[in-house]
Amino acid sequence: MSEHVATIAWSRGDQPFSDKRYSRAHDWTFDGGAVVRGSSAPTSVRVPFSDPAAVDPEEAMVASLSSCHMLWFLDFAARAGFVVDRYEDHASGVLGRDEAGRSLMTEVTLRPVATFSGRQPDQAELDHLHHQAHEHCDMAHSVKATIRVEASFG
């Protein structure tokens, strides 16, 4: 078991609060020192009360799933003797509603494109690498959303 830490900090400053006209922008500070600007999504809270340049929690969830999948994919590709030169994923997530009407991430689609040097995997080998990555990704095991992988070659 391991613990992973992030500090989320927001400050009202001199903004009013009870009228809900306050900035949702805040900072995420990670244990390694990286700081990322966070905010609500502009689709949830209109600008200027959200910051469209910041990362919203929904984007962060999609990025977390994609990053976890990629890291496992790279590991399994190296174990199989493949050399990956580049990996890019244009991942997306869909917010929907459950039976109780609550909003949740219902589906995340990963669209990884990997470019290889030397020996090239065939489609079955590529599919197997992505299947292994999905099966080992802790983030994928942590969500209810359907996670689809639509992999292609670079």
ChimeraX commands (.cxc) that place a marker at each C-alpha (Angstrom):
marker #1 position 0.00,0.00,0.00 radius 0.5
marker #1 position 1.21,3.50,-0.76 radius 0.5
marker #1 position -0.08,6.97,-0.04 radius 0.5
marker #1 position -0.20,9.73,-2.65 radius 0.5
marker #1 position -0.57,13.33,-1.51 radius 0.5
marker #1 position -1.91,16.50,-3.09 radius 0.5
marker #1 position -2.69,19.78,-1.38 radius 0.5
marker #1 position -5.63,21.74,-2.79 radius 0.5
marker #1 position -5.67,25.41,-1.77 radius 0.5
marker #1 position -8.25,28.12,-2.50 radius 0.5
marker #1 position -8.57,31.56,-1.00 radius 0.5
marker #1 position -11.54,33.93,-1.25 radius 0.5
marker #1 position -9.45,37.08,-0.98 radius 0.5
marker #1 position -11.69,40.15,-1.04 radius 0.5
marker #1 position -14.39,38.59,-3.23 radius 0.5
marker #1 position -17.99,38.33,-2.07 radius 0.5
marker #1 position -19.00,34.74,-1.30 radius 0.5
marker #1 position -22.68,34.27,-0.45 radius 0.5
marker #1 position -23.77,35.53,-3.89 radius 0.5
marker #1 position -21.67,32.72,-5.51 radius 0.5
marker #1 position -19.77,35.29,-7.59 radius 0.5
marker #1 position -16.32,34.13,-6.48 radius 0.5
marker #1 position -13.47,32.61,-8.44 radius 0.5
marker #1 position -13.26,28.83,-8.48 radius 0.5
marker #1 position -9.57,28.97,-9.43 radius 0.5
marker #1 position -7.26,27.23,-6.98 radius 0.5
marker #1 position -3.89,25.45,-6.83 radius 0.5
marker #1 position -3.05,21.77,-6.70 radius 0.5
marker #1 position 0.37,21.19,-5.12 radius 0.5
marker #1 position 1.79,17.70,-5.41 radius 0.5
marker #1 position 4.28,16.02,-3.10 radius 0.5
marker #1 position 7.11,16.45,-5.63 radius 0.5
marker #1 position 6.56,20.20,-5.71 radius 0.5
marker #1 position 4.64,20.57,-8.98 radius 0.5
marker #1 position 1.88,23.17,-8.83 radius 0.5
marker #1 position -1.06,23.03,-11.22 radius 0.5
marker #1 position -3.77,25.64,-11.51 radius 0.5
marker #1 position -7.20,24.09,-11.04 radius 0.5
marker #1 position -10.72,25.41,-11.51 radius 0.5
marker #1 position -14.23,24.28,-12.13 radius 0.5
marker #1 position -15.03,23.55,-15.78 radius 0.5
marker #1 position -16.44,26.53,-17.69 radius 0.5
marker #1 position -19.33,24.23,-18.63 radius 0.5
marker #1 position -20.18,23.99,-14.92 radius 0.5
marker #1 position -19.42,27.52,-13.75 radius 0.5
marker #1 position -19.29,30.34,-16.27 radius 0.5
marker #1 position -16.25,32.51,-16.90 radius 0.5
marker #1 position -15.04,34.70,-15.13 radius 0.5
marker #1 position -15.90,32.57,-12.08 radius 0.5
marker #1 position -14.03,29.61,-13.59 radius 0.5
marker #1 position -10.66,29.72,-15.30 radius 0.5
marker #1 position -10.74,27.98,-18.71 radius 0.5
marker #1 position -6.92,27.89,-18.78 radius 0.5
marker #1 position -6.81,25.82,-15.59 radius 0.5
marker #1 position -7.31,22.07,-15.23 radius 0.5
marker #1 position -10.77,21.05,-14.10 radius 0.5
marker #1 position -11.43,17.87,-12.07 radius 0.5
marker #1 position -13.05,16.14,-15.06 radius 0.5
marker #1 position -10.00,16.79,-17.26 radius 0.5
marker #1 position -7.74,15.63,-14.45 radius 0.5
marker #1 position -9.65,12.36,-14.17 radius 0.5
marker #1 position -9.32,11.71,-17.91 radius 0.5
marker #1 position -5.61,12.63,-17.81 radius 0.5
marker #1 position -5.02,10.36,-14.79 radius 0.5
marker #1 position -6.58,7.37,-16.54 radius 0.5
marker #1 position -4.68,8.07,-19.75 radius 0.5
marker #1 position -1.36,8.58,-17.97 radius 0.5
marker #1 position -1.73,5.39,-15.92 radius 0.5
marker #1 position -2.58,3.38,-19.04 radius 0.5
marker #1 position 0.40,4.84,-20.93 radius 0.5
marker #1 position 2.87,4.08,-18.15 radius 0.5
marker #1 position 1.77,0.44,-18.03 radius 0.5
marker #1 position 1.75,0.21,-21.85 radius 0.5
marker #1 position 5.35,1.46,-22.01 radius 0.5
marker #1 position 6.37,-1.07,-19.37 radius 0.5
marker #1 position 4.77,-4.01,-21.16 radius 0.5
marker #1 position 6.10,-2.88,-24.56 radius 0.5
marker #1 position 9.66,-2.77,-23.15 radius 0.5
marker #1 position 9.21,-6.21,-21.56 radius 0.5
marker #1 position 8.06,-7.57,-24.94 radius 0.5
marker #1 position 11.17,-6.21,-26.66 radius 0.5
marker #1 position 9.51,-3.34,-28.52 radius 0.5
marker #1 position 11.03,0.15,-28.66 radius 0.5
marker #1 position 8.42,2.90,-28.33 radius 0.5
marker #1 position 9.57,6.23,-29.76 radius 0.5
marker #1 position 6.42,8.23,-29.16 radius 0.5
marker #1 position 3.06,7.79,-27.47 radius 0.5
marker #1 position 0.21,10.26,-27.73 radius 0.5
marker #1 position -3.34,9.91,-26.50 radius 0.5
marker #1 position -6.23,12.25,-27.29 radius 0.5
marker #1 position -8.39,10.97,-24.44 radius 0.5
marker #1 position -11.88,12.21,-23.64 radius 0.5
marker #1 position -14.49,11.71,-20.95 radius 0.5
marker #1 position -18.27,11.97,-21.02 radius 0.5
marker #1 position -20.31,13.23,-18.09 radius 0.5
marker #1 position -23.73,11.65,-17.80 radius 0.5
marker #1 position -26.27,10.83,-15.12 radius 0.5
marker #1 position -26.84,7.72,-13.04 radius 0.5
marker #1 position -30.22,6.20,-12.08 radius 0.5
marker #1 position -30.57,8.70,-9.23 radius 0.5
marker #1 position -29.91,11.64,-11.56 radius 0.5
marker #1 position -26.44,12.36,-10.18 radius 0.5
marker #1 position -23.78,13.61,-12.57 radius 0.5
marker #1 position -20.81,11.28,-13.07 radius 0.5
marker #1 position -18.16,10.35,-15.58 radius 0.5
marker #1 position -19.87,7.58,-17.52 radius 0.5
marker #1 position -17.26,6.84,-20.14 radius 0.5
marker #1 position -13.62,7.58,-20.84 radius 0.5
marker #1 position -12.16,6.86,-24.26 radius 0.5
marker #1 position -8.42,6.52,-24.69 radius 0.5
marker #1 position -7.11,6.95,-28.23 radius 0.5
marker #1 position -3.43,6.08,-27.92 radius 0.5
marker #1 position -1.14,6.20,-30.93 radius 0.5
marker #1 position 2.26,4.60,-30.42 radius 0.5
marker #1 position 5.19,4.85,-32.82 radius 0.5
marker #1 position 7.81,2.10,-32.67 radius 0.5
marker #1 position 11.42,1.67,-33.88 radius 0.5
marker #1 position 12.77,-1.64,-35.09 radius 0.5
marker #1 position 10.43,-4.60,-34.73 radius 0.5
marker #1 position 6.83,-3.49,-35.16 radius 0.5
marker #1 position 4.00,-5.19,-33.27 radius 0.5
marker #1 position 1.13,-6.55,-35.32 radius 0.5
marker #1 position -2.44,-5.61,-34.41 radius 0.5
marker #1 position -2.86,-8.60,-32.09 radius 0.5
marker #1 position 0.35,-7.74,-30.21 radius 0.5
marker #1 position -0.67,-4.07,-29.96 radius 0.5
marker #1 position -4.10,-5.05,-28.66 radius 0.5
marker #1 position -2.49,-7.40,-26.11 radius 0.5
marker #1 position -0.16,-4.65,-24.84 radius 0.5
marker #1 position -3.13,-2.31,-24.36 radius 0.5
marker #1 position -5.17,-5.06,-22.69 radius 0.5
marker #1 position -2.32,-5.73,-20.24 radius 0.5
marker #1 position -1.97,-1.99,-19.56 radius 0.5
marker #1 position -5.68,-1.68,-18.83 radius 0.5
marker #1 position -5.68,-4.72,-16.55 radius 0.5
marker #1 position -2.80,-3.32,-14.47 radius 0.5
marker #1 position -3.86,0.34,-14.29 radius 0.5
marker #1 position -4.85,1.18,-10.70 radius 0.5
marker #1 position -6.77,4.24,-11.87 radius 0.5
marker #1 position -8.90,2.12,-14.23 radius 0.5
marker #1 position -9.79,-0.17,-11.31 radius 0.5
marker #1 position -10.78,2.88,-9.25 radius 0.5
marker #1 position -13.64,4.16,-11.39 radius 0.5
marker #1 position -17.12,2.99,-12.38 radius 0.5
marker #1 position -16.97,4.56,-15.84 radius 0.5
marker #1 position -16.55,2.39,-18.90 radius 0.5
marker #1 position -13.02,2.84,-20.24 radius 0.5
marker #1 position -12.58,2.16,-23.95 radius 0.5
marker #1 position -9.23,1.93,-25.71 radius 0.5
marker #1 position -9.15,2.76,-29.41 radius 0.5
marker #1 position -5.48,2.19,-30.21 radius 0.5
marker #1 position -3.77,2.79,-33.54 radius 0.5
marker #1 position -0.27,2.88,-34.96 radius 0.5
marker #1 position 1.76,6.06,-35.42 radius 0.5
marker link #1:1,2 radius 0.2
marker link #1:2,3 radius 0.2
marker link #1:3,4 radius 0.2
marker link #1:4,5 radius 0.2
marker link #1:5,6 radius 0.2
marker link #1:6,7 radius 0.2
marker link #1:7,8 radius 0.2
marker link #1:8,9 radius 0.2
marker link #1:9,10 radius 0.2
marker link #1:10,11 radius 0.2
marker link #1:11,12 radius 0.2
marker link #1:12,13 radius 0.2
marker link #1:13,14 radius 0.2
marker link #1:14,15 radius 0.2
marker link #1:15,16 radius 0.2
marker link #1:16,17 radius 0.2
marker link #1:17,18 radius 0.2
marker link #1:18,19 radius 0.2
marker link #1:19,20 radius 0.2
marker link #1:20,21 radius 0.2
marker link #1:21,22 radius 0.2
marker link #1:22,23 radius 0.2
marker link #1:23,24 radius 0.2
marker link #1:24,25 radius 0.2
marker link #1:25,26 radius 0.2
marker link #1:26,27 radius 0.2
marker link #1:27,28 radius 0.2
marker link #1:28,29 radius 0.2
marker link #1:29,30 radius 0.2
marker link #1:30,31 radius 0.2
marker link #1:31,32 radius 0.2
marker link #1:32,33 radius 0.2
marker link #1:33,34 radius 0.2
marker link #1:34,35 radius 0.2
marker link #1:35,36 radius 0.2
marker link #1:36,37 radius 0.2
marker link #1:37,38 radius 0.2
marker link #1:38,39 radius 0.2
marker link #1:39,40 radius 0.2
marker link #1:40,41 radius 0.2
marker link #1:41,42 radius 0.2
marker link #1:42,43 radius 0.2
marker link #1:43,44 radius 0.2
marker link #1:44,45 radius 0.2
marker link #1:45,46 radius 0.2
marker link #1:46,47 radius 0.2
marker link #1:47,48 radius 0.2
marker link #1:48,49 radius 0.2
marker link #1:49,50 radius 0.2
marker link #1:50,51 radius 0.2
marker link #1:51,52 radius 0.2
marker link #1:52,53 radius 0.2
marker link #1:53,54 radius 0.2
marker link #1:54,55 radius 0.2
marker link #1:55,56 radius 0.2
marker link #1:56,57 radius 0.2
marker link #1:57,58 radius 0.2
marker link #1:58,59 radius 0.2
marker link #1:59,60 radius 0.2
marker link #1:60,61 radius 0.2
marker link #1:61,62 radius 0.2
marker link #1:62,63 radius 0.2
marker link #1:63,64 radius 0.2
marker link #1:64,65 radius 0.2
marker link #1:65,66 radius 0.2
marker link #1:66,67 radius 0.2
marker link #1:67,68 radius 0.2
marker link #1:68,69 radius 0.2
marker link #1:69,70 radius 0.2
marker link #1:70,71 radius 0.2
marker link #1:71,72 radius 0.2
marker link #1:72,73 radius 0.2
marker link #1:73,74 radius 0.2
marker link #1:74,75 radius 0.2
marker link #1:75,76 radius 0.2
marker link #1:76,77 radius 0.2
marker link #1:77,78 radius 0.2
marker link #1:78,79 radius 0.2
marker link #1:79,80 radius 0.2
marker link #1:80,81 radius 0.2
marker link #1:81,82 radius 0.2
marker link #1:82,83 radius 0.2
marker link #1:83,84 radius 0.2
marker link #1:84,85 radius 0.2
marker link #1:85,86 radius 0.2
marker link #1:86,87 radius 0.2
marker link #1:87,88 radius 0.2
marker link #1:88,89 radius 0.2
marker link #1:89,90 radius 0.2
marker link #1:90,91 radius 0.2
marker link #1:91,92 radius 0.2
marker link #1:92,93 radius 0.2
marker link #1:93,94 radius 0.2
marker link #1:94,95 radius 0.2
marker link #1:95,96 radius 0.2
marker link #1:96,97 radius 0.2
marker link #1:97,98 radius 0.2
marker link #1:98,99 radius 0.2
marker link #1:99,100 radius 0.2
marker link #1:100,101 radius 0.2
marker link #1:101,102 radius 0.2
marker link #1:102,103 radius 0.2
marker link #1:103,104 radius 0.2
marker link #1:104,105 radius 0.2
marker link #1:105,106 radius 0.2
marker link #1:106,107 radius 0.2
marker link #1:107,108 radius 0.2
marker link #1:108,109 radius 0.2
marker link #1:109,110 radius 0.2
marker link #1:110,111 radius 0.2
marker link #1:111,112 radius 0.2
marker link #1:112,113 radius 0.2
marker link #1:113,114 radius 0.2
marker link #1:114,115 radius 0.2
marker link #1:115,116 radius 0.2
marker link #1:116,117 radius 0.2
marker link #1:117,118 radius 0.2
marker link #1:118,119 radius 0.2
marker link #1:119,120 radius 0.2
marker link #1:120,121 radius 0.2
marker link #1:121,122 radius 0.2
marker link #1:122,123 radius 0.2
marker link #1:123,124 radius 0.2
marker link #1:124,125 radius 0.2
marker link #1:125,126 radius 0.2
marker link #1:126,127 radius 0.2
marker link #1:127,128 radius 0.2
marker link #1:128,129 radius 0.2
marker link #1:129,130 radius 0.2
marker link #1:130,131 radius 0.2
marker link #1:131,132 radius 0.2
marker link #1:132,133 radius 0.2
marker link #1:133,134 radius 0.2
marker link #1:134,135 radius 0.2
marker link #1:135,136 radius 0.2
marker link #1:136,137 radius 0.2
marker link #1:137,138 radius 0.2
marker link #1:138,139 radius 0.2
marker link #1:139,140 radius 0.2
marker link #1:140,141 radius 0.2
marker link #1:141,142 radius 0.2
marker link #1:142,143 radius 0.2
marker link #1:143,144 radius 0.2
marker link #1:144,145 radius 0.2
marker link #1:145,146 radius 0.2
marker link #1:146,147 radius 0.2
marker link #1:147,148 radius 0.2
marker link #1:148,149 radius 0.2
marker link #1:149,150 radius 0.2
marker link #1:150,151 radius 0.2
marker link #1:151,152 radius 0.2
marker link #1:152,153 radius 0.2
marker link #1:153,154 radius 0.2
view
